[in-house]
Amino acid sequence: MRTPAKDLNIDLGIAGQFTSLVRLLWLATLSVVLLACGCASRKPAAFEESQGSADTRNQTLIVIPENALVGKVLRVNTEGRFVVLNFPIGKLPFIGQRLNIYRRNLKVGEVKVTGPQREDNIVADISTGEAGIGDDVRDR
């Protein structure tokens, strides 16, 4: 009886070495791929430092909508000591409400809303200070 290796002309010594070499190359390739995947998911150190400390990164940001009443001075009558104010539609002050006048974020006066009102404009008397065209009017 003949052995199958003799029929196929296979050198068993070289075939055993070749199989172990392929296994070694496969293991090395797999190691390199896993190492590359691990390095690719890591953030660069410069990016982590620019994001701030761990305490600030873990804080959640809370946004609160601003409901303040804000308008502009359209006209000023210095002799009559009253102003015409303009507000966004649907956000008008009520009659008798006191508002502050600001110029470049500095309080320069105070007004009391007296009316009349037409569309998004309303008249207010100057209580204290002064007012100029384009000044901001706020309730706080």
Summary of the structure (lengths in Angstrom):
residues: 140
radius of gyration: 40.0
end to end distance: 107.2
largest distance: 129.4
contacts: 298
relative contact order: 0.14
helix: 31%
strand: 31%
